[in-house]
Amino acid sequence: MSITDDWSDNEVTAPVPLDVGDDTALLVAEDISVRASWGHIFGPTNLRVAEGGVTVLVGAGGRGRTALLLTLAGRMKPTSGTLTAFGRSNAARHLFSRAAIADIDEVDGIEQAIRVRDVVTEQIRWHAPWYKWVRPSRQEDLERICGPVFGDLALPSMDAFVEELPELTSTLLRIALANVARPPLLVVGGVDRLARDDSTRILLERLVVLGRDQTVITADVNGVHTDVGVREAIRVENLTDNEFVMLEQQERTY
């Protein structure tokens, strides 16, 4: 298992777009699995994500689901099976360049004490040409980057520490920072990470707005409210390795 460290793809060209049923499929996974040196992580898993709107993957949280989301964003390569996205099969580089990923600690977690102003500046510098000097971010930069994600919700203060932000505000900020380039695919960590149901609903509503211009994928162990505007909820199997679960249970026994 690797994240962005091995990009020797065996690319196979597929027709563009993928036409499956009544909808255009942006992404199709056929019996994909991921294994690490220490064992099985998830799979085999099958799913089809239609282009546009918000698709929610319904399944147990944990490392298996996280690995699946990373795989669907091109940050991790399936060990077996076929993942076809944007017209190519098993092409992690191709998928990586067309996807943003947010609110997954393994990718965008912020552990140290850092102010909102600094993380906004860092993202602007990351996306700027290498030769361009980037000044410290200002309020207008925060509004430009965060406005599409926050909508009418209050933006965080530029001087606030990220780790002290309210849970929903912090999540929306992470999404906004990851989505600066607004690629066609946005993958967001499970909405069930939020402790409050009303926060989950607001987050989904904001993702639905983003889904007007992008394809958004997220996850929820319990599914979602049908009246929020989510395009599709897909139950995903084989996200948890049974042997790993048994080992965890045995550890709790002793």
C-alpha positions in Angstrom: 0.0 0.0 0.0 1.3 3.5 -0.8 0.0 7.0 -1.0 1.4 9.1 -3.8 4.8 7.2 -3.7 4.5 4.7 -6.6 3.0 5.9 -9.9 4.1 3.2 -12.3 0.5 2.9 -13.7 -0.5 0.4 -16.3 -2.9 2.8 -18.1 -5.6 1.4 -20.3 -7.6 3.8 -22.5 -11.3 3.5 -22.2 -14.1 5.2 -24.1 -15.0 8.7 -22.9 -17.4 9.3 -21.4 -18.4 6.0 -19.7 -22.1 5.5 -20.4 -23.7 3.2 -17.8 -27.4 2.9 -17.7 -29.2 6.2 -17.7 -26.4 8.3 -16.3 -22.8 9.1 -17.4 -20.4 7.3 -15.0 -17.4 9.4 -14.0 -15.9 6.5 -12.1 -16.4 2.7 -12.1 -14.7 0.3 -9.6 -14.8 -3.4 -10.4 -13.6 -5.8 -7.7 -11.0 -3.3 -6.4 -9.1 -4.3 -3.3 -6.1 -2.8 -1.4 -3.7 -4.9 0.6 -0.7 -3.7 2.6 2.4 -5.7 3.6 0.7 -6.5 6.9 -2.6 -7.7 5.4 -5.9 -6.9 3.7 -7.4 -3.4 4.0 -10.6 -3.4 1.9 -12.3 -5.1 -1.0 -13.3 -6.6 -3.3 -15.5 -3.6 -3.8 -17.7 -2.6 -6.7 -19.3 0.8 -7.3 -20.3 3.3 -10.0 -20.3 7.0 -9.4 -22.3 9.1 -11.7 -21.0 12.4 -13.0 -22.1 15.5 -11.1 -23.9 16.0 -7.7 -23.1 14.3 -4.4 -22.6 10.5 -4.0 -22.5 9.2 -0.5 -20.8 5.8 0.1 -22.7 4.0 2.9 -20.5 1.7 4.9 -18.5 1.2 8.1 -16.0 3.8 9.0 -12.3 3.0 9.7 -9.2 2.4 7.7 -10.9 0.4 5.0 -13.3 3.2 4.1 -10.5 5.8 4.3 -8.4 3.7 2.0 -11.3 3.5 -0.4 -11.8 7.3 -0.5 -8.0 7.7 -1.0 -8.2 5.3 -3.9 -11.1 7.0 -5.5 -9.1 10.3 -5.4 -6.0 8.7 -7.0 -4.0 9.0 -3.8 -3.7 5.2 -3.4 -3.6 2.5 -6.1 -5.8 -0.6 -5.9 -3.8 -3.8 -5.5 -6.3 -5.7 -7.7 -9.3 -5.1 -9.7 -10.1 -2.3 -12.2 -10.7 1.4 -11.4 -11.8 3.4 -14.4 -12.1 7.2 -14.1 -12.1 10.0 -16.6 -11.8 7.6 -19.4 -8.8 5.6 -18.2 -8.4 2.4 -16.2 -5.9 1.8 -13.4 -4.3 5.3 -14.1 -3.7 6.8 -10.6 -1.7 9.7 -12.0 -4.5 10.7 -14.4 -7.1 10.5 -11.6 -4.9 12.3 -9.1 -4.5 15.3 -11.3 -8.3 15.6 -11.6 -9.3 15.1 -8.0 -9.1 17.0 -4.7 -9.4 15.3 -1.3 -10.3 16.9 2.0 -11.1 16.2 5.6 -9.0 13.0 5.7 -6.4 13.3 8.4 -3.8 11.2 6.5 -3.8 13.9 3.8 -4.8 17.3 5.2 -4.8 16.9 9.0 -3.4 20.0 10.8 -1.8 19.0 14.1 0.3 22.0 15.1 -1.1 25.3 16.4 -1.4 27.4 13.3 -3.6 30.4 12.4 -6.2 30.6 9.6 -4.2 33.3 8.0 -1.1 31.1 7.7 -2.9 28.0 6.2 -4.6 30.3 3.6 -1.2 31.8 2.7 0.3 28.3 2.5 -2.4 27.2 0.0 -2.0 30.3 -2.1 1.7 29.7 -2.3 1.3 26.0 -3.1 -0.9 26.8 -6.1 1.2 29.8 -7.3 4.0 29.5 -9.9 7.3 28.7 -8.3 8.9 32.0 -9.3 6.1 34.2 -8.0 6.4 35.9 -4.6 3.2 35.5 -2.5 2.4 38.0 0.1 0.7 37.0 3.4 -3.0 36.3 2.9 -5.7 39.0 3.5 -9.4 38.9 4.3 -10.2 39.1 0.5 -8.2 35.9 0.0 -10.1 34.1 2.7 -13.4 35.2 1.2 -12.4 34.2 -2.3 -11.2 30.7 -1.3 -13.8 29.9 1.4 -16.9 31.7 0.0 -18.0 29.0 -2.4 -17.8 26.4 0.4 -19.2 28.4 3.3 -22.0 30.2 1.4 -23.9 32.3 3.9 -22.2 30.7 6.9 -19.7 32.8 8.9 -16.1 32.6 7.9 -13.5 31.9 10.5 -11.4 34.8 11.8 -8.0 35.2 10.1 -6.3 35.3 13.5 -8.1 32.2 14.9 -6.1 29.0 15.5 -7.3 26.2 13.3 -7.3 23.7 16.1 -9.7 25.9 18.1 -12.3 26.4 15.4 -15.8 24.8 15.9 -16.0 21.4 14.3 -18.2 22.4 11.3 -16.2 25.5 10.6 -12.9 23.5 10.7 -14.3 20.9 8.3 -15.6 23.5 5.8 -12.2 25.3 6.0 -10.4 22.1 5.2 -12.6 21.5 2.2 -12.2 25.0 0.9 -8.4 24.8 1.2 -8.3 21.5 -0.6 -10.6 22.7 -3.3 -8.8 25.9 -4.3 -8.2 24.6 -7.9 -11.8 23.3 -8.1 -11.0 20.1 -10.1 -13.9 18.0 -11.6 -13.8 15.5 -8.7 -13.9 16.4 -4.9 -13.6 13.6 -2.4 -14.5 14.5 1.2 -14.0 12.3 4.4 -17.0 10.9 6.0 -19.7 13.3 7.0 -20.4 11.1 10.0 -17.1 12.4 11.5 -19.1 15.4 12.8 -20.6 14.9 16.3 -23.9 16.8 15.7 -26.6 15.7 13.3 -27.5 19.3 12.4 -23.8 19.9 11.5 -23.8 16.8 9.2 -26.9 18.1 7.5 -25.4 21.6 6.9 -22.2 20.0 5.6 -24.2 17.9 3.2 -26.1 20.9 2.0 -22.9 22.7 1.3 -21.5 19.7 -0.6 -24.7 19.6 -2.7 -24.0 23.2 -3.7 -20.5 22.3 -4.8 -21.9 19.3 -6.6 -23.6 21.7 -9.1 -20.1 22.3 -10.7 -18.2 19.2 -9.5 -18.7 15.5 -8.8 -18.5 15.1 -5.0 -18.0 11.8 -3.1 -18.2 11.4 0.6 -19.2 8.7 3.1 -21.6 8.0 5.9 -22.1 4.9 8.0 -25.9 5.5 8.3 -26.8 6.9 4.9 -28.2 10.4 4.5 -31.4 12.5 4.5 -33.1 12.1 1.2 -34.4 15.7 1.2 -31.0 17.3 1.3 -30.4 16.9 -2.4 -27.8 14.1 -2.4 -27.8 12.5 -5.9 -27.2 8.9 -4.7 -26.3 6.8 -1.7 -24.4 3.6 -2.5 -24.0 0.8 0.0 -20.4 -0.4 -0.2 -19.4 -3.8 1.1 -16.1 -5.3 2.3 -14.7 -2.2 3.8 -13.5 -3.9 7.0 -11.2 -6.9 7.1 -12.9 -9.5 9.4 -9.5 -10.8 10.6 -8.5 -7.3 11.7 -11.8 -6.8 13.6 -11.2 -10.1 15.4 -7.7 -9.0 16.5 -9.1 -5.7 17.8 -11.7 -7.5 19.8 -9.1 -9.9 21.3 -7.0 -6.9 22.3 -9.9 -5.3 24.1 -10.5 -8.6 26.0 -7.1 -8.7 27.6 
